[in-house]
Amino acid sequence: MDEQGSSVALVTGGSRGIGLAVAHALAEVGWRVAVIGRDHARAVDAAQSLPGEGHIGLACDVADAGQAAATVAAVESELGQIDVLVNNAGITRDNILLRLKDEDWDEVIATNLKGAFNMTKAVTRSMMKARSGSIINITSVVGIIGNAGQANYAASKAGLIGLTKSVAKELASRGVRCNAVAPGFISTDMTAELGADAVERLQSAIPLGRLGEPADIAGLVRFLAGDEARYITGQVIAVDGGMVM
């Protein structure tokens, strides 16, 4: 894949936070980026904020298989072959297990796990035909170590790790790679809602002593997207300041 000018990346959940940072990181080195989000106007605004040209913003509920397939088709029609898929779309519906509602479980699994399955399935045929491509799933350290009050979220992110390894094994013979990035606690809208005391407690559990930034995740995704990572597949890489060792 040529990072300068012709390559196309599709980033779900790309209109803010980690997804937007990833979109910027790819656009900065010449990728054309399709920013996908649930809100069309926000996705378009995010795409227009990226450096360079040829970016588009589209609305899609990735949990809906039909929408996922239609979105991939629209991106391929507009921008051409999708070289990289970044499955970043995710939601939380936190509560302790005894109070966790069925719909909160179902919505988180549908978006975080089934959404990644839907998007991956939608790009697989064309990537196999091209005999190249990189699929990057944004999981979480919570999917590795668990977290009280997040049984649904942890299950979805652990499932994403299993999906990553299975897809990597299935598609390797066709030249398609699949890896996962597992962020720790990152400064985003979600962590901003926790309050200063909670953030301080989190930082005390991180050997590097601070929360990460979206750019810390974006840099690794950009590496995994490009040719320098051409011999890396099936890996789960934590970006967590040393939380999980």
C-alpha positions in Angstrom: 0.0 0.0 0.0 1.2 3.5 -0.9 0.6 5.7 2.1 1.0 8.9 0.0 -2.0 9.8 -2.0 -3.9 6.8 -3.2 -4.7 4.7 -0.2 -8.2 4.7 1.4 -9.1 4.2 5.0 -12.5 3.8 6.6 -12.7 4.8 10.2 -15.9 4.0 12.2 -16.7 6.2 15.2 -14.5 8.7 13.4 -16.2 11.9 14.3 -14.6 12.4 17.7 -12.2 11.1 20.3 -9.9 8.3 19.3 -11.6 7.8 15.9 -11.1 11.5 14.9 -7.4 11.3 16.0 -6.9 8.2 13.9 -8.6 9.9 10.9 -6.3 12.9 11.3 -3.2 10.7 11.7 -3.9 8.9 8.4 -4.9 12.1 6.6 -1.7 13.8 7.6 0.4 11.2 5.6 -1.8 11.4 2.5 -4.5 8.9 3.1 -8.0 9.6 1.9 -10.3 8.9 4.8 -14.0 8.0 5.0 -15.2 9.1 8.5 -18.2 7.1 9.7 -20.5 8.0 12.5 -24.1 7.8 13.6 -24.7 11.5 13.0 -24.3 12.5 9.4 -23.6 16.2 10.0 -20.9 15.5 12.6 -19.3 12.9 10.3 -19.2 15.4 7.4 -17.8 18.1 9.7 -15.1 15.8 10.9 -14.1 14.8 7.3 -13.9 18.4 6.3 -11.6 19.1 9.3 -9.0 16.7 8.0 -5.8 17.9 6.3 -5.5 17.1 2.6 -8.3 16.3 0.1 -10.6 13.5 -0.9 -12.2 12.8 2.5 -15.9 12.0 3.0 -18.2 11.7 6.0 -21.1 9.2 6.1 -23.7 8.2 8.6 -24.0 4.5 9.5 -25.3 2.4 12.4 -22.6 -0.3 12.2 -24.8 -2.7 14.2 -27.1 -2.9 11.2 -25.6 -5.3 8.7 -27.5 -3.7 5.8 -26.2 -0.2 6.6 -22.7 -1.5 7.0 -22.7 -3.2 3.6 -24.2 -0.1 2.0 -21.7 2.2 3.6 -18.8 0.1 2.4 -20.2 0.1 -1.1 -20.7 3.9 -1.0 -17.1 4.4 0.1 -15.8 2.1 -2.6 -17.9 3.9 -5.2 -16.7 7.3 -4.1 -13.0 6.7 -3.1 -12.1 3.3 -4.6 -10.7 0.2 -2.9 -10.6 0.3 0.9 -7.1 -0.5 2.0 -7.7 -0.1 5.7 -10.7 -0.6 8.0 -10.5 0.8 11.5 -13.3 -0.6 13.7 -13.4 2.0 16.4 -17.2 2.6 16.9 -18.1 1.8 20.5 -20.5 2.7 23.3 -20.8 2.1 27.0 -23.8 1.3 29.2 -22.2 0.8 32.5 -23.8 -0.8 35.6 -23.1 -3.5 38.0 -24.2 -6.9 36.8 -27.4 -7.2 39.0 -28.6 -3.9 37.6 -27.6 -4.3 34.0 -30.6 -4.3 31.8 -31.0 -6.7 28.9 -31.1 -3.8 26.4 -27.9 -2.3 27.8 -26.1 -5.6 27.2 -27.6 -6.0 23.8 -26.8 -2.5 22.6 -23.2 -2.6 23.7 -22.6 -6.1 22.1 -24.4 -5.0 18.9 -22.3 -1.8 18.4 -18.9 -2.8 19.8 -18.7 -6.4 18.6 -21.4 -7.1 16.0 -20.6 -3.7 14.4 -17.0 -4.7 13.9 -18.1 -8.1 12.5 -20.5 -6.4 10.0 -17.9 -3.9 8.8 -15.2 -6.5 8.5 -17.4 -8.9 6.6 -18.4 -6.0 4.2 -14.8 -5.2 3.3 -13.4 -8.8 3.2 -14.3 -9.8 -0.3 -12.7 -6.8 -2.0 -9.6 -7.0 0.2 -9.2 -10.7 -0.6 -9.6 -10.0 -4.3 -6.9 -7.2 -4.0 -4.8 -9.6 -1.9 -4.0 -6.8 0.5 -5.5 -4.8 3.3 -5.3 -4.0 7.0 -8.1 -4.4 9.5 -7.5 -2.7 12.8 -9.9 -3.3 15.7 -9.9 -0.9 18.7 -10.5 -3.1 21.7 -9.6 -2.1 25.3 -7.5 -3.3 28.2 -10.9 -3.9 29.8 -11.3 -6.8 27.4 -8.1 -8.3 28.7 -8.4 -7.7 32.5 -12.1 -7.0 33.0 -13.6 -4.1 35.0 -16.3 -4.0 37.7 -19.5 -2.4 36.4 -18.6 -3.0 32.8 -19.5 -6.7 32.1 -21.1 -5.8 28.8 -18.3 -3.5 27.6 -15.6 -6.0 28.7 -17.4 -8.9 27.0 -17.7 -6.9 23.8 -14.0 -5.9 23.8 -12.8 -9.5 24.7 -15.0 -10.8 21.9 -13.2 -8.3 19.6 -9.9 -9.8 20.5 -11.2 -13.3 19.5 -12.6 -11.8 16.3 -9.2 -10.2 15.5 -7.3 -13.5 15.9 -9.8 -15.5 13.9 -9.9 -13.0 11.0 -6.1 -12.8 11.0 -5.9 -16.6 10.6 -8.6 -16.7 7.9 -7.3 -13.9 5.7 -3.5 -14.2 6.1 -3.2 -16.4 3.0 -4.8 -13.7 1.0 -2.4 -11.0 2.1 -4.9 -9.3 4.5 -3.8 -8.5 8.0 -5.9 -8.0 11.2 -4.6 -6.6 14.4 -6.1 -5.1 17.6 -5.1 -2.0 19.6 -6.1 -2.1 23.3 -6.2 1.4 24.8 -6.0 1.9 28.5 -7.5 5.0 30.0 -7.4 7.8 27.4 -8.4 11.4 27.8 -11.7 11.6 25.8 -15.3 12.8 26.4 -15.9 9.6 28.3 -13.1 10.1 30.9 -13.9 13.8 31.2 -17.2 12.9 32.7 -15.6 10.9 35.5 -14.5 13.9 37.6 -11.1 14.9 39.0 -11.1 12.5 41.9 -11.8 9.5 39.7 -9.2 10.5 37.2 -6.6 10.9 40.0 -7.4 7.3 41.2 -7.0 6.0 37.7 -3.6 7.8 37.2 -2.4 6.2 40.5 -2.8 2.7 38.9 -0.9 3.7 35.7 2.9 3.2 36.0 3.5 6.2 33.7 1.4 8.3 36.0 -1.0 9.8 33.5 -3.9 9.2 31.1 -3.1 8.6 27.5 -4.1 10.9 24.7 -6.0 10.0 21.5 -2.8 10.7 19.5 -1.1 7.9 21.4 -3.5 5.4 19.9 -3.6 7.1 16.5 0.2 6.8 16.0 0.1 3.0 16.5 -2.9 2.6 14.2 -1.1 4.6 11.5 1.9 2.3 11.8 -0.3 -0.9 11.6 -2.1 0.6 8.6 1.1 1.0 6.6 3.7 -1.1 4.9 6.1 -1.0 7.8 3.7 -3.4 9.6 3.4 -5.7 6.7 4.6 -8.7 8.7 2.4 -8.1 11.7 -1.0 -9.8 12.1 -3.1 -11.4 14.8 -1.6 -9.2 17.5 -3.2 -7.3 20.4 -1.1 -4.3 21.4 -1.9 -2.5 24.6 -1.4 1.3 24.7 -2.0 1.8 28.4 1.0 3.5 30.2 2.0 0.1 31.6 -1.3 -0.9 33.3 -1.3 -4.4 31.8 2.1 -6.0 32.0 
